[in-house]
Amino acid sequence: MVISFEEIYKDIDTLPEEAQLLLLDFIQLLKKRYPPTEAENHSQEKSLYDKFDEIGLIGCCSIEENLSTTYKEVLSKTLQNKYDHR
């Protein structure tokens, strides 16, 4: 039997709110009863931000707050100062 999440979603969506809440409670009960294995925990990919934060790269330097919008101006000044001698 192949589970179609679209069909499940449609079925859940037609249930009354009280039944949907019961279903959520049941799902929480199942998650407690069947916790993910260690291999499953490792297989869940962390976000790039989480990886950088974990290794200490988040907050390791300070920059202008609006660098994402002014980077071209900052880069042109920096490169001009760096290669001015040419």
C-alpha positions as CSV (number, residue, x, y, z in Angstrom):
1,M,0.0,0.0,0.0
2,V,1.4,3.3,-1.0
3,I,0.7,6.3,1.2
4,S,-0.3,9.4,-0.6
5,F,0.3,12.4,1.6
6,E,-2.1,14.5,-0.6
7,E,-4.9,12.1,0.2
8,I,-4.1,12.0,3.9
9,Y,-4.0,15.8,3.9
10,K,-7.4,16.0,2.2
11,D,-8.9,13.5,4.7
12,I,-7.5,15.4,7.7
13,D,-8.7,18.7,6.3
14,T,-12.3,17.4,6.1
15,L,-12.3,16.4,9.8
16,P,-13.8,18.6,12.4
17,E,-11.4,20.7,14.5
18,E,-11.8,18.5,17.5
19,A,-10.9,15.4,15.5
20,Q,-7.8,17.2,14.1
21,L,-6.7,18.0,17.6
22,L,-7.1,14.4,18.6
23,L,-5.1,13.3,15.6
24,L,-2.3,15.7,16.7
25,D,-2.3,14.3,20.2
26,F,-2.1,10.8,18.7
27,I,0.9,11.8,16.6
28,Q,2.7,13.2,19.6
29,L,2.0,9.9,21.5
30,L,3.5,7.9,18.5
31,K,6.6,10.2,18.5
32,K,7.2,9.5,22.2
33,R,6.6,5.8,21.7
34,Y,8.9,5.5,18.6
35,P,11.7,8.1,19.1
36,P,14.1,8.5,16.1
37,T,17.1,6.2,16.2
38,E,20.6,7.7,16.4
39,A,21.1,7.1,12.7
40,E,17.9,9.0,11.9
41,N,19.0,11.9,14.1
42,H,22.3,12.2,12.2
43,S,20.5,11.9,8.8
44,Q,18.4,15.0,9.5
45,E,20.5,17.7,7.8
46,K,21.2,20.8,9.8
47,S,20.9,24.2,8.3
48,L,24.0,26.0,7.2
49,Y,23.4,28.5,9.9
50,D,23.2,25.8,12.5
51,K,26.5,24.3,11.2
52,F,28.3,27.6,11.3
53,D,26.9,28.4,14.7
54,E,28.0,25.0,16.0
55,I,31.6,25.5,14.9
56,G,31.8,29.1,16.2
57,L,31.7,31.0,12.9
58,I,28.5,33.0,13.7
59,G,29.5,36.2,15.4
60,C,33.2,35.7,14.9
61,C,33.7,39.1,13.2
62,S,32.0,42.4,13.0
63,I,30.9,44.2,9.9
64,E,28.6,47.0,8.9
65,E,24.9,46.2,9.5
66,N,23.9,47.1,5.9
67,L,26.8,45.4,4.2
68,S,24.4,43.3,2.1
69,T,23.2,46.4,0.4
70,T,26.5,48.4,0.3
71,Y,29.0,45.7,-0.4
72,K,29.9,47.0,-3.9
73,E,30.8,50.4,-2.5
74,V,32.8,48.9,0.3
75,L,34.5,46.5,-2.0
76,S,35.5,49.3,-4.5
77,K,37.0,51.4,-1.7
78,T,38.8,48.4,-0.3
79,L,40.2,47.3,-3.6
80,Q,41.2,50.8,-4.6
81,N,43.2,51.2,-1.3
82,K,44.7,47.7,-1.7
83,Y,45.8,48.1,-5.3
84,D,46.4,51.9,-5.4
85,H,50.1,51.5,-6.0
86,R,49.7,49.9,-9.5
